[in-house]
């Protein structure tokens, strides 16, 4: 089974305590559905800076899962709360070299 990184882009931040509690509950429920596929639940990103000439993407956080294929990893994103808040998910297969 390979590991995949979910790179979250965009989405909106909850503004009130009630919205934050609801968002955390939604993320908890979604991670609960993924079960043992979750390798690292990840975290949101804070401030960032770009070094070098590479193009930057507005990443808002990450998670790491394991799945049998890229298609299976992509399917696991169904129901992810970032999608409901206008964000997106780029799914990357990791390549173990060390």
N, C-alpha and C positions, 0 to 999 in steps of 0.2 A: 504494500500500500504506500502510495506517495503522499508527500505533504504539499499543501497548497496554501498560499497566502491570499487572504481577502484584503485588498487595499480599498478602503472605503473613501469615496469622494463625495463632497458636497453634503447635502442634508442640512437640516436646521437644528439649532440647539434649543432645548427646552428653556423657557423663560421664568416660569413660576415653580415653586416647590412641588405643586401638584403635578405639573407637566413633567418635571424631572422624575418624580416617583413613578408616574405612568410609563415614561420612557424606560426606566430601569427595569420595571416589571416586564415590559415587552421584550427587552433584550434577554432577561433571565428566562422567560418562557421560550424564546427562540433557541437559546443555547441549550435549554433542557430538551428540546426536540432533537437537536443534533447529537446529544448524548456523548458517547465515547469518540465520536469523530473529531471533537474539539481537542486539539493539542495545546493551544494557548488561546484563551479568550481574547487576548490583546487589550488594547487601551485606545482611547481617543488621543489625537495629537494636539499639542498646544501650538505656540508660536514656532515659526520655522524660518530658515533662511536658505538661499540657494548659493552654492559654491560652484564655480566653473560655468561653462557655456551650455550645459545640458538644459533641455526644456523642463520646466517644472510643472507639476500637476498638483492641484489643491487637494492633498490627501487629508482626510479627517480622522483616520484611525486604521487599525488592522486587526485581523484574527488569523490564526493558523489552524487548519483542519487537515485530516487525512481522509483520502478517498481512493477508490480503485482507478479513477480516470479523471481527466479534466472535465469531461461532461458530467460525471457524477458529482464532482466538487461544485460545479456551476449549479447543478440541480439543488444542492443543499442550501443555496442562497434563498430559495423560495421562502417567503415570509419574513425575511430580514427586516428589522425595523428601519434601517436607513433608507430602504426603498420607499417606505410609506412617508418619509419626510423629504422626499424629493432628491435623495442622493443616489449614488450608483456604487457598484462593486466591480473592481477589476480582479480577476482570478488568475493567479500565477502559480505554475508548478515550480517547486523548488528543486534544485539539482544538487544532490549531495556530492561535494568534491573533497571535503575534509572529514 
